Amino acid sequence: MKSRYKFRTFKQRGEWVELKFMAAAAEHGLLVLKPWGDSSAYDVGLDQTSGPQHRLVRVQVKSTSCRTQFGYLCQFKPGPGSRQYTLKQLDFFAAYVIPEDVWYLIPAAILLRHKQKAITLCPIQPRHPDRYRFEIYKEAWHLLSPPARRSPLFFVRKCKVSPSRMRCYNQKLRS
């Protein structure tokens, strides 16, 4: 499917996706901050103020419209001439699959620990669902909520795949 959005440059598309992320985050009740200029490793900050505690969640926003036979390829590397991202710079990656209008909210530690520079996202029904370990982060806005707004038992949605069907359940996250 060809994208209905036309951008002259990837920078222009990136700016548009950042705006979409900020709007979506605000719709989910998150306090959005935008650093001035392009000198930060992160694109958007989220204020997780909870009482006297202040915390800034740093989000790097990425996008893809690159369809492969297995899903959408999304790259998580910085621009040319930039150093690799580190956990001291980022807390989350937000990946937007443009043709499907779907967000993936992936903790930076998941990608950076394994030095993954690209992953395949499959927001449509996959042929082999067990191969897509990042689907649990699809539309996972709850991961960005301040700890005080989360339920005391913090769960993430997991899916098990059998030859006949996919079953999903909630799994308690370890602290």
N, C-alpha and C positions, 0 to 999 in steps of 0.2 A: 504494500500500500504506500503510495507516495504521500509525503507530508503536505498538508495544505498550507503550512507556514513557509514563507520564503525569507531567507536571511542572506545578506550579502557576505557576511563573514561569520566564523564560529564565535568570535567575540560578541557580535550582536545577538546571536542565538543564546550565548551564555548569560548575557544581561537579561534577556527576556525570561529565561528559565529561573534566574535568581528572583525576579519579580514574582513569578508564579509561585515559587517556594514561599516567599515572604507572605503572599496573600493566603496561601493554603495554611501556613503555620498560624497566622492570625485567626483564620476561620476555626482552627482547633483550640483557640484560646491561649496561644503562646505569645509571649511578649517578644517582639522582633526588634533586633538592633542591626544596623548596617554600618560596617566600618567605612571610613572615608578613604577613597582611593583604592589602588590595587596592590598595596604593599603588604597586606596581611595574607597569611597562608589560608585563612578561612574567608568565605564569602558573606556569611550571615552569622550573627550571634543571637542566642536566645537567652533572655534573662530569666533565670530560675530562682528568683528571690522568694525565700520562704521564711518569714519572720525576720530575725536578725541575720540569717544566713544569706549570703549573696553568692551566686554561682553563674558563670557565663559558659554556656554550651556553644562551642565553635563548630560550625557546619560548613563543609565544602560542598558546593552544589555542582553536580555533573548531569549530563543529559545524553541521550542516545536516540537515534532513529535508524541505526545500522542493524538491519534484519539479517540474520543468518538462518540456516535450516534448523538450528536448535533454539533460537530465541533472539534476543537483542544483545549485541556486544556493547558493553559500557567500559570505558577506560577510566582508570583512577590514578592517572599520573599527572603531574603538573605540566605546564606549558614548556616549550623548548627553552633550554638555557636555565631552567629552575631546578633547585634541589628537590629530592624526593620529600614527600610529606613525612612528618614524624608525629608520634603521640603527644609530644609537647606542644604541637601546633593545632591539632584537630581532635575533636571528640566524636564527630559523626560525618558520614558522607550521605548526602541526599541525592539519589539518582532518579532522574525523571525519564520515563520511556514515552517519548513524544507521541508516536502514533496510537498508543493505547491509553494515554492520559493516566498513567499510574506512577506513584512515587514509591521508592524503596528507601528506607531510613536505616542505614547500616552503621553500627558502631565502628569507628575508625580502627579500633584494636583488632577487630575481626580481619580486616583487609591488610593492615600494616604489619601485623605479626607474621603473616604468611607471605609478605612482600608481593601481594597480588596486584598487578597493574591493570588487569582487565578481567571481567567476569561476564558470564552469560546470564541474563535475566529473562524469565519466561512468564510474563503476566497472562499469557493465554494458556489453554490446556496443553501441557507438555506431553510428548510421546513417552518419555521416560522420567516421570516426576521425581524419582529417587535421586536423580543426578543434579537436581537444582536445590542446593542447600541454602540459597539466599532468599527463597520464596517466603520464609518466615518473617522477613523484614518488609514485605509488601504492605504498604499503607500502615506501617507500625508507628503511628503518631504518638502512641502512648509512651514509647521509649524516650520521647523528648519532653514529656511532662515533668514539672517539678516533683521531687519525691513526696512532698506533702499532699499533692493532688492524686498520687497513685493510691490504689488500694493497699492495705497493709501487706497482703500477700500479692506479690507482683508476678504476674504470669505472662508468658509469651505463647503465641499460638504455634503449634507444631503439627506436622502432617506425616502420617505413615501411609505408605503406598503398598498395596497388594496387587496381584495381577488383575483382580476384578474391580477394585475401587480404591479411592483415596479417603482415609479417615483422619480427621483433625481433632486435636485435643489441646487443652491448656497445660503447659508445663511450668512449674514454679522455677523462677530464676534464682540462681545462687548469688549471694551477696559477697 
